[in-house]
């Protein structure tokens, strides 16, 4: 029998293990146009925290007592859908479980890019697309720009660092701890700021790293990182607002001392969602595939083993427990 994680109760502030429940799941018989998938890799992502709240957003909230959802890579074990056969490797959104019956219309076969399957949940999946289109389209980044990336050791941020370097930009990444900063430098960043290192305010660290200012800010954090970027932005800088993990569990107002610089420096600030760009997936694979073949992309995953580990993996996103993409291997 299949098993799935459900949302037992809605968290107040930081979630804990009591908010989740692992249940047996009766899978329906296949209907026309459906496939049965045995999941091998499951994704946890910060946006899932918002789906645990009972509020309107760009994706519906998780329903109490119902299986949760998220990115998953698995193998087709049964098919009643044209174009899918047992043994096919696929990407779909019925994660948080070990097996799923999925409408084939919502499933993507893994492209033949010569990488491990799990890469399609990270650098070559939704986080990678977020990085690519957020940087190149939303922020209109171009060769010669100076780019500041927060959460630069995460799945999205680490990919932004590498795309920016491959496109001829100067990159400053922020990460928590000496080891993560060393990895960000290894990825090619020109400077890495350890935001956990005390003594010097973040805005001063960024001013030192970018004495001539920044052209682009890729925001995964919000709060003090966003404020520092506002302080250091050049005229006509472009900010791509991808996420604000610093406030997901505590919706307190964020103090932005340098907010008025949006006017003074004519800064363009734009939020975005990766689903805005799903129709351009072929373009993403072509460009990222070329960078991959040229040896310009590296990746790292933090892996938890077994379906039982899903809550631990998810909670680790909010305590700095991952370098690169956080995954669960089944």
Long-range contacts (C-beta under 8 A, 24 or more apart in sequence): 1-25, 1-26, 2-26, 2-27, 2-97, 2-98, 2-99, 2-100, 3-97, 3-98, 3-307, 4-67, 4-68, 4-96, 4-97, 4-98, 5-67, 5-68, 5-96, 5-97, 5-307, 5-310, 5-311, 6-64, 6-65, 6-66, 6-67, 6-68, 7-52, 7-62, 7-63, 7-64, 7-65, 7-66, 7-68, 8-64, 8-65, 9-64, 10-52, 10-53, 10-54, 10-64, 11-49, 11-52, 11-249, 13-249, 13-250, 14-249, 14-250, 14-315, 14-318, 15-49, 15-52, 15-249, 15-311, 15-314, 15-315, 16-315, 17-311, 17-315, 19-52, 20-310, 20-311, 22-307, 22-308, 23-67, 25-67, 25-97, 25-99, 27-99, 27-100, 27-101, 28-101, 30-78, 30-79, 30-80, 30-101, 31-80, 32-80, 32-81, 33-80, 33-81, 33-103, 33-104, 33-105, 34-79, 34-80, 34-81, 34-101, 34-102, 34-103, 34-104, 35-76, 35-78, 35-79, 35-80, 35-81, 35-84, 35-90, 35-101, 35-102, 35-104, 35-107, 36-76, 36-77, 36-78, 36-79, 36-99, 36-100, 36-101, 36-102, 37-72, 37-74, 37-75, 37-76, 37-77, 37-90, 37-92, 37-94, 37-99, 37-100, 37-101, 37-102, 37-107, 38-74, 38-75, 38-77, 38-98, 38-99, 39-72, 39-73, 39-74, 39-94, 39-95, 39-97, 39-98, 39-99, 39-100, 39-330, 40-73, 40-74, 40-75, 40-117, 40-329, 40-330, 41-72, 41-73, 41-74, 41-117, 41-118, 41-121, 41-327, 41-328, 41-329, 41-330, 42-70, 42-71, 42-72, 42-95, 42-96, 42-121, 42-307, 42-310, 42-327, 42-328, 42-330, 43-70, 43-71, 43-72, 43-95, 43-121, 43-122, 43-125, 43-126, 43-325, 43-326, 43-327, 43-328, 44-70, 44-310, 44-313, 44-314, 44-317, 44-326, 44-327, 44-328, 45-70, 45-71, 45-126, 45-127, 45-155, 45-317, 45-326, 46-243, 46-245, 46-248, 46-317, 46-318, 47-243, 48-314, 49-248, 49-249, 49-318, 50-248, 58-273, 58-275, 67-94, 67-96, 67-97, 68-95, 68-96, 69-93, 69-94, 69-95, 69-96, 70-95, 70-96, 71-95, 71-121, 71-125, 71-126, 72-97, 72-100, 72-121, 73-110, 73-117, 73-118, 73-120, 73-121, 74-99, 74-100, 79-104, 84-109, 89-117, 91-120, 91-121, 91-125, 96-310, 97-307, 98-307, 98-330, 111-285, 111-289, 113-285, 113-289, 113-292, 114-292, 115-292, 118-301, 118-325, 118-327, 118-329, 119-299, 121-325, 121-327, 122-155, 122-159, 122-299, 122-301, 122-324, 122-325, 122-327, 123-155, 123-158, 123-159, 123-288, 123-297, 123-299, 123-325, 124-285, 124-288, 124-292, 126-274, 127-155, 127-156, 127-159, 127-325, 128-156, 128-159, 128-284, 128-288, 129-274, 129-277, 129-278, 129-281, 129-284, 130-156, 130-242, 130-274, 131-156, 131-157, 131-159, 131-160, 131-163, 131-218, 132-159, 132-163, 132-284, 132-287, 132-288, 133-272, 133-274, 133-276, 133-277, 133-280, 133-284, 134-160, 134-218, 134-240, 134-242, 134-272, 134-274, 135-160, 135-163, 135-164, 135-216, 135-218, 135-240, 136-163, 136-167, 137-277, 138-238, 138-240, 138-270, 138-272, 139-216, 139-217, 139-218, 139-238, 139-239, 139-240, 139-270, 140-238, 141-167, 141-169, 141-215, 141-216, 141-238, 142-167, 142-169, 143-167, 143-168, 143-169, 144-168, 144-169, 144-170, 145-169, 145-170, 145-215, 145-216, 146-170, 146-171, 146-172, 146-210, 146-212, 146-213, 146-214, 146-215, 146-216, 146-234, 147-171, 147-172, 147-214, 147-215, 147-216, 147-217, 147-218, 148-172, 148-173, 148-174, 148-206, 148-210, 148-214, 148-216, 148-217, 148-218, 148-229, 148-232, 149-173, 149-174, 149-189, 149-217, 149-218, 149-220, 150-174, 150-217, 150-218, 150-219, 150-220, 150-221, 150-225, 150-226, 150-229, 151-175, 151-220, 151-221, 151-243, 151-245, 152-184, 152-189, 152-192, 153-180, 153-181, 153-183, 153-184, 153-323, 153-324, 154-220, 154-322, 154-324, 155-322, 155-324, 155-325, 155-326, 156-220, 156-242, 156-243, 157-218, 157-220, 158-183, 158-184, 158-187, 158-299, 158-300, 158-324, 159-297, 159-299, 160-218, 161-187, 161-188, 161-189, 162-187, 162-188, 162-291, 162-296, 162-297, 162-298, 163-291, 164-216, 165-189, 165-296, 166-291, 166-294, 166-296, 166-297, 169-216, 172-206, 172-209, 172-210, 172-214, 174-202, 174-206, 174-221, 174-225, 176-320, 177-320, 179-323, 180-320, 180-323, 183-300, 183-323, 186-298, 187-298, 195-224, 195-225, 202-228, 203-227, 203-228, 203-231, 203-232, 203-258, 206-231, 206-232, 207-231, 207-232, 213-237, 216-240, 218-242, 219-243, 219-244, 220-244, 220-245, 221-245, 221-246, 222-246, 222-247, 222-254, 223-247, 223-254, 226-254, 226-256, 227-254, 227-255, 227-256, 227-257, 227-258, 227-259, 228-258, 230-256, 230-258, 230-259, 230-261, 230-262, 230-267, 231-257, 231-258, 231-261, 233-261, 233-265, 233-267, 234-265, 235-265, 235-266, 236-265, 236-266, 236-267, 236-268, 237-265, 237-267, 237-268, 238-267, 238-268, 238-270, 239-267, 239-268, 239-269, 239-270, 240-270, 240-272, 241-269, 241-270, 241-271, 241-272, 242-271, 242-272, 245-317, 245-318, 248-318, 249-318, 299-324, 299-325, 300-324, 300-325, 301-325, 301-326, 301-327, 302-326, 302-327, 303-327, 303-328, 303-329, 304-328, 304-329, 305-329, 306-330
